[in-house]
Amino acid sequence: MDLQFTVNQDLCIQCGACAEDCPLRVIEMESGYPVLNPSRIRLCIRCQHCLAVCPTGALSIFGFKPENSLPLPESLPSVQQLTALIKGRRSTRRFLAEPLDPDLIRQMIVTVANGPTGKNNRQCLFTVIEDPASMAVFRHEIMEGLRRAVAEKRLSEGLSYFRHVVSAWDKGRDIIFRNAPHLLIVTVPPTITTPDADIIIAMSYFELLAATMGIGTLWNAMIRWAISTINVDLYQRLNIPEDHIKSYALLFGRPDVEYHRTVQRDEAMINLVSLA
Ligand SMILES: Cc1cc2nc3c(=O)[nH]c(=O)nc-3n(C[C@H](O)[C@H](O)[C@H](O)COP(=O)(O)O)c2cc1C
């Protein structure tokens, strides 16, 4: 495996930070400079910590040059900004019909794909409904499937709520989709060791990034339950591989609502432990 690992000896200050931070000890110091340990190269999880930790930008790996990374810490948001983002993000249940620029959606996903995944597997598949016509078809298929399930009395007790969803739909109220123009579903192959976390982290990052861009999101359990209830392989229609692990959906688009302040939640439940 060629990791394209190069060290600019003019810039390297021989601090050893890259070797120290390598989680699988693939890098070691030799004659003062970092080198790859040939017997451990196959263990590399491609995390790029070596590139990120080098204080002088002397190290390149996988062909990635340090000058193409964002500089830290000056690029990070302030504590106040991130606190406001976490407290100020809201579930959007009123969307404008206008679709987002497809390039913008792609850029968002490229950013979000930087989130952590178990063993740095990075196998999340981001399935997006981009055009409103497809969204309309998807919405229609779910609603008609639910209508059939209601008529044929196939709803389990826990999902009898869908009866109201269908009757609201007939009166022009879209309780599941809230007229959102787009949908994101993140899935991972079954071979992944941390599927649930990888999916939820990717979705959470998407939600937060969207909030900074004035884009509203709505986590959606109802779509997941609806698909399992109506028993039609809508995932297949979305080109999601059959064996992929599925989770919740995220609706998104420009909000037709503006929030002017954060909400004020109850105190967090904290279990501070002292065993000494
Ligand atoms: C996993 C998950 C699934 C959710 N599913 C739905 C849903 O199907 N429909 C809906 O309107 N809201 C859904 N929500 C949104 C929650 O109701 C919402 O986060 C909560 O009421 C707090 O409001 P806030 O997000 O504005 O802080 C879901 C949230 C999560 C985390």
The ligand as an SDF file (V2000), in Angstrom:
LIG
                    3D

 31 33  0  0  0  0  0  0  0  0999 V2000
  -34.5520   10.8170   15.7710 C   0  0  0  0  0  0  0  0  0  0  0  0
  -35.5710   11.9200   15.6510 C   0  0  0  0  0  0  0  0  0  0  0  0
  -36.7260   11.7020   14.9400 C   0  0  0  0  0  0  0  0  0  0  0  0
  -37.6660   12.7280   14.7910 C   0  0  0  0  0  0  0  0  0  0  0  0
  -38.7640   12.5050   14.0250 N   0  0  0  0  0  0  0  0  0  0  0  0
  -39.6520   13.4980   13.8230 C   0  0  0  0  0  0  0  0  0  0  0  0
  -40.7790   13.3140   12.9590 C   0  0  0  0  0  0  0  0  0  0  0  0
  -40.9840   12.2500   12.3890 O   0  0  0  0  0  0  0  0  0  0  0  0
  -41.6200   14.3710   12.7770 N   0  0  0  0  0  0  0  0  0  0  0  0
  -41.4280   15.5830   13.4010 C   0  0  0  0  0  0  0  0  0  0  0  0
  -42.2190   16.4980   13.1970 O   0  0  0  0  0  0  0  0  0  0  0  0
  -40.3530   15.7910   14.2230 N   0  0  0  0  0  0  0  0  0  0  0  0
  -39.4770   14.7920   14.4370 C   0  0  0  0  0  0  0  0  0  0  0  0
  -38.3790   15.0060   15.2510 N   0  0  0  0  0  0  0  0  0  0  0  0
  -38.1400   16.3370   15.8130 C   0  0  0  0  0  0  0  0  0  0  0  0
  -38.3840   16.4210   17.3310 C   0  0  0  0  0  0  0  0  0  0  0  0
  -39.7480   16.3840   17.5920 O   0  0  0  0  0  0  0  0  0  0  0  0
  -37.7370   17.7540   17.8280 C   0  0  0  0  0  0  0  0  0  0  0  0
  -36.3400   17.6370   17.7160 O   0  0  0  0  0  0  0  0  0  0  0  0
  -38.1000   18.0950   19.2490 C   0  0  0  0  0  0  0  0  0  0  0  0
  -39.4740   18.3350   19.3790 O   0  0  0  0  0  0  0  0  0  0  0  0
  -37.3550   19.3400   19.7690 C   0  0  0  0  0  0  0  0  0  0  0  0
  -37.5820   20.4640   18.9420 O   0  0  0  0  0  0  0  0  0  0  0  0
  -36.3290   21.2120   18.2740 P   0  0  0  0  0  0  0  0  0  0  0  0
  -35.6620   20.2230   17.3360 O   0  0  0  0  0  0  0  0  0  0  0  0
  -36.8690   22.3860   17.5450 O   0  0  0  0  0  0  0  0  0  0  0  0
  -35.3920   21.6000   19.3840 O   0  0  0  0  0  0  0  0  0  0  0  0
  -37.4390   13.9850   15.4090 C   0  0  0  0  0  0  0  0  0  0  0  0
  -36.2690   14.1880   16.1370 C   0  0  0  0  0  0  0  0  0  0  0  0
  -35.3480   13.1830   16.2580 C   0  0  0  0  0  0  0  0  0  0  0  0
  -34.0780   13.4500   17.0230 C   0  0  0  0  0  0  0  0  0  0  0  0
  1  2  1  0
  2  3  1  0
  2 30  2  0
  3  4  2  0
  4  5  1  0
  4 28  1  0
  5  6  2  0
  6  7  1  0
  6 13  1  0
  7  8  2  0
  7  9  1  0
  9 10  1  0
 10 11  2  0
 10 12  1  0
 12 13  2  0
 13 14  1  0
 14 15  1  0
 14 28  1  0
 15 16  1  0
 16 17  1  0
 16 18  1  0
 18 19  1  0
 18 20  1  0
 20 21  1  0
 20 22  1  0
 22 23  1  0
 23 24  1  0
 24 25  2  0
 24 26  1  0
 24 27  1  0
 28 29  2  0
 29 30  1  0
 30 31  1  0
M  END
$$$$
